[in-house]
Amino acid sequence: MEFFEFVIALVAVGGTFVTIWVVLLYQRKEKKLPAVARAYELSELSAMADAMNHRIDTLEAILDAEVPGWREQHEQKR
């Protein structure tokens, strides 16, 4: 019976150390994330969406001038 108690104690202690090691490892990795992964403020996201909307409008205007009927061709493929 002593052997099983030793194995259970060893697994418990080893599991504790492994758990602590994994938690610390992930905390260090989170700190090393690039600046791109940072959280954006709502105003920044709104400004980015407005800029993207302006670009899309410009591209659609160019396509309307260069390729008449491109919208109908695209809708038929759906």
C-alpha positions, 0 to 999 in steps of 0.5 A, spaced: 500 500 500 505 504 501 507 504 494 501 506 491 501 512 496 508 514 494 505 514 486 499 518 488 503 523 492 508 523 486 503 525 481 500 530 485 506 534 486 509 533 479 502 535 476 502 541 481 509 543 478 507 542 471 501 546 471 505 552 474 510 551 469 504 551 463 501 557 466 508 561 467 509 559 460 503 562 457 503 568 461 510 570 458 508 568 451 502 573 452 507 579 454 511 577 448 505 578 443 506 584 437 503 590 438 498 588 432 495 584 437 493 589 442 486 591 443 483 597 439 479 602 442 472 603 439 474 610 436 480 607 432 475 601 430 470 606 427 476 610 424 478 604 421 472 602 418 470 609 415 477 608 411 475 601 409 468 604 407 472 609 403 476 605 399 471 600 397 467 606 395 473 608 391 474 601 388 467 600 386 467 607 382 473 605 379 470 598 377 463 601 375 467 606 370 472 600 367 467 594 367 460 596 366 455 590 369 460 587 373 455 587 379 450 583 375 456 578 373 458 577 380 451 576 383 449 571 377 455 567 380 452 566 387 
